[in-house]
């Protein structure tokens, strides 16, 4: 439920605070030190998840490392994310973060998913299966092509 004063829910305000902390944590860091700090944050974000959220985040991490090893792990509003040149390509928004029915594997505008006048950029995931892995793998490949 949204806070009447700000228009944001407690979960949304917490995500914004997390993003501000992410930016503070990497301020002044460059090169390998920044990448290491961002990797550490991504791993911690994944480790902090349970159940299906953790399964999906682990799967996405595996797929990105195999299909798009040039993407750098980081966090984005506290979500496990993967970026090129500092710009997020793909991230996982866990269901537990906003108490939703499903988590989503989502692609930011820098992903190469364009397909005519309309295309999907967010995909609900309620279970990790071979078919889900295959679909995520294909999307990640296309996103970085």
N, C-alpha and C positions, 0 to 999 in steps of 0.2 A: 504494500500500500504506500502511496506517495505521501511524503511529508507535506502538510499544508503550507508550510512556510517556503520551502525550496522547490517543491514540485518533483523532487527525487525521492525514491524509496531509500530505506536504510542500506539495502544491498547496492544500489547505484552509487550512493555517497561513499560507501566502503570501496567500491571499484575505483572511483575517482581518486580517493586517497592512496590506493595502491599504485595507481599510475603515477601520481606525484612522487611517491616514494621510489618507484623504479627510475624515474628521471633523476632524482637526487642521488641515488646509489651509484649511477654511472657518470655523474657530473665530474668532469675533469679527467676521466679515464679515456685512454685512446688505445687503439690497436689491440694487441693481444690481451692486455689487462682488461679492457672493456668487454671483449668477447668472452673471456673467462668468467667475469662477473655475471654477464648475461646468461651464459650456459648454466652456471651455478643456480641462478634464479629460476630458470626453466626447469631444471631437474627438481628443485625444491617444490615448485608448483605442481609438478606431476606426482611427486612423492606425497604431497598433501591431499591427494584425491583418494577416493575409495570406490569400490564396486565398478559399475559400468563406466563412470567418469574416468577412473584410473585406467581401465582396460582400453578405452578409446584414446586417451592421451598417450599411453605407451605405444599403441599401434601407430598413431600419427607420428610419433617420434621415430619409430622404426622405419616407417615408409619414407619420411623425409630424409633420413640418413642414408637410405639406399637409393632413392630416386632423385633426390635433389641435395646432394652433399655440400653444394656451395651455399645453401641457405644456413644462416646462423641462428641457433636457438636463442630465445630471449623470452621475456614475458611482456604481455600487452594487457593492461588493466588486470594484472594478476593471472592471466590465462597463459598456458604454454603457447608459444608462437615461434614462427620461423620467418626470417627476414633476409633480404638481399639489399646491400648498401643502406642498411638502417630502416628500410621500408618493409613493413610486414606483408608477407605473401599469403600465409595461411596460419590459422590459429584454432585452438579448441576452446569453446566456451562451455564449461561443465554445467550440467543441470543443477548441481548443488549450489552453484554460485548465486543464482537468482531463484532457487527453489522452483524450477520449471520441470515439466514432464520429461524433457529430453535435452541432452547436450547437443551442441552443433559444431561440426567442422565447417569453418567459414573461411572465405578467401577475400582479401582486401582488393581494392581497385587496381593494384599493381599486378595482380595475377592475370595471366593471359588466357582467360576463359571466354572471352568475347565470342558470341555465336549469333550473328544477326542482330536484330533490334532488342532481343531479350535473352537472358541466360541466368542460370542459378548460381548463386555465390554462397549459399548457406545450406547445409545438409544435416537434418536431424539424424541422430544415431542413438538407438535404444539397445543395441546388442552388437557385439563384435562377432562377425561371421566371416567365412572365406569370401563371400560375395561383397560384404562391406569393405574388406581389405582391398579387394580387386578394384572396387569403385573409387576408394580414396586414393589408391595407387595411380589410377588413370587420371584423376583430377589433379593430383600433385604434379605428375609428368606434364600435363597440358599447361598447368599454371606457370611452370618455369620454362616452358619452351620458347 
